[in-house]
Amino acid sequence: MIENLLDSLKNRIENDNSIFHSVNSGFDFEKYIIRNLEELKIYGNIFYFKHNGPHSFPDLTIKFPDGSLFGLEIKFSSSGNWYSKGNSVFETHSNKENDEELAYKEIYILFGRRPKPKENKTNCEIRYSTYSDSIKKIEVTHSPRFAINMSTEQKDIFTIIDPEDTYLKFRVKSPSEKTEFIKKYFSKLTKNNNQDKWYITNEDETQIKPMNFSKLNKAEKSRILAESFILFPYDLFQKEADYSEVGANMITRHFVYSTSLRDSFSAGGKIQIFENSDIRYPKILKTFREKQEDIKKLLNNPQDNLEEACFTTWESRLKDSPLIKIDKSLSLLENYTNIILNLKPEMKIGRINSKEQSIKKIDLSLFWSIS
């Protein structure tokens, strides 16, 4: 029943070209879904539904004539991706029924995606699945959250830990039982990551320690450094690099902190980078040059809302720049290359066998291969 309804909803939406222009946010999409469900309800008269209220999980409750209840969570991506942040693992604003007769038979997710401009499509795309099947992993920020990814086949993280477990069973567990599950999850699925993910529990809440950057493995360190160069080139390439936004991003996106962030990028020194030149450049430019392949990999395959973060931070910082314009019809790599080729930051340089320093506009193309 529920999948027949979701198929009907999917067909209506994907054949409605007007949505491409009228829906620009998750809030718009949720209202659009409700309006379509109202129309389907009138035509079919085989179900009724209710909105569970702001911040509730799931967004909607759908009931069929046989009395079965289904939950429906609604997600929307305006950047052309199939991933999003899910609900809190501890579901502080969930719509949970303790009475077995009022319990959900299953919870589904309906995900709408606005294609990227370069895809040249004029309609939105829809995918749906059970909520369990949509969960890619558990992420840790200030609290554990599920991460949604509709683009790949993946194993159910609940049955990996316990073959008898399901998301429906998990969501009604006590906070202490959920904490034990998360411990097992990180122990089993991230045991090779060398990450300091441990839990401190008290009577009222579960808290998680942020990870120390120095304890991450090499690949994770490299990914975070590459992401920092992507998001904040205008902060890092200066006379004195500004790490405030870089540090904030590490905490909010990765729950990682560093007690010596500057050392990770430059160690504060200058170095000869080109053999045929006597110029000693800030070491951060050497790090940038070494990380450019990692940077390109992230730009070509952005994950975890990185594309959205790029456009948000770039547009905010570069909106008044006469030379650098962000164009969402171009790829992330093309936009970033445009930034690098036109930024021309002023940085301190030195000379071999000299203690004198000077300020020079740096041509970042010297450190960035376009191919």
Secondary structure, DSSP 4 states (H G I P E B T S, - for coil): -HHHHHHHHHHHHHT-TTHHHH--SHHHHHHHHHHHHHHHHHHH-S-EEEE--TT-BSSEEEE-TT--EEEEEEEEESSS-SEEEEEETT-TTB----SGGGS-SEEEEEEEEPPPGGG---S-EEEEEEHHHHEEEEEESSSEEEEEE-SS----HHHHH-TT--HHHHHTS-HHHHHHHHHHHHHHHSTTS-----EEE-SS-EEEPPEEGGGS-HHHHHHHHHHHHHH-HHHHSSSS---HHHHHHHHHHH-EE-S-HHHHHTTT-EEE--TT--EEEEHHHHHHHHTHHHHHHHHHS--TTHHHHHHHHHHHHHTT-SS----TTS-HHHHHHHHHHHH--EEEEEETT---EEEEE--GGGG----
